[in-house]
Amino acid sequence: MRQRKSTTSIGVMTISALIISGLSGSLSIGQRAASAAAQAVEVGQKAPTFSLPDVKSGKTTSLESLGQGKKATVVMFIATRCPISNAYNDRMVSIAAKYASKGIAFAGINSNETEPAAECAEHAGEHKFPFPVLKDAGSKIADEYSARVTPETYVIDSKGVLVYHGRIDNSADSSEVNTHELADALDSIVADKAIARAQTKAFGCSIKRG
């Protein structure tokens, strides 16, 4: 009887330890997200710099190199498996092609821990992205930008200042789009005018942090 009681006690203790460990992990992720939100870069502030590997070439690409000689740089947090991000693939290709000749640089960043670099490279090739896709291991840059969903866009001007943050347009369904916030912001930059709506609410799948 004593041996059974001892074994039962050990089992209960083991289960309790696993539960506590799981809760601790959840709390860590929650605390990390809360910390990122508290330190979120705001429109009008300097955007966090980064140097990340290109998923195709492995070459390190920095925010500075992307924006060299450009009027602005569009940083887009994207995904390979998110249906909302994928609904924007063609639109991202079109908008990048349209504004490349107007002095606007583009880059995609994949911060999902569940999507390896090889998968991101295949996805970028399949959809013929005309911009580099960079891998953010550990979601560190997503944390610095407080990016939460895919797709989520940030526009940084030639001085390194964040001038637009939010969505590409108002609907993942292209047939229901009636506002074009990212394009409007880029048109203002190209025309050297103030951006009328510099902050919008991005929507999409949550970034899968580790």
Phi, psi and omega in degrees: 000318180298320182295319179296317180297320181294317180296318179298318180298318179296319180297316179297317180297320180295314179299318180298319180296320180294320179296315180298319179298317179296318178296321179297319178298318179296319179296322181297316179296317179296318179294323179295316179295319180295320179295318179297319180295321181293330182258015185302136176289140182248157177303133183099349179258163175295132178282144177300138177276163177203158172222111187228153180282138174290132185293338180272308186265338185081355181291137179287130180237131182251161175300321181297317181292325178296319186270359183299120179075011182253159177283329180194164177233131177259119177255122183241120174277120188228175182219165176263332187251347182287122181296331180286315176299318180293333177294340181261001184306308181295323180292324178294321177297315183294315183290325177293319179294321182294319188262353179301321181283355181255013176087024179247126177264153180229149172208142173259144175235127175254116183249006181284123178292340182274356184239100184293161184302320181298320178294320179295321180295316179297318180297315180297320179291319180300321183263004175054048177297128180273012181231156178290145172249126185249146181260123181258082181296132180078004178057029185293319181287324175301320178296317183294327178270351186058036176288135185241332186227168172235129000274149175218130188243148178226133177246124182245129183279182185294346178263003179084016182262137177287122183242347174209141177215131176150218186270168176280311175206194190266357182207137175292333176278110186299336180285348182250009181285127175225001171226147185228073189297318180294313179299321178299318179296318180291323176299320179295318179296314180299324181272004182058041178243161177291144179280122185292321181232094188270351182222124175225167182269116177285151178222151180158200178276146179294144176290130185272089179281159181283000000 
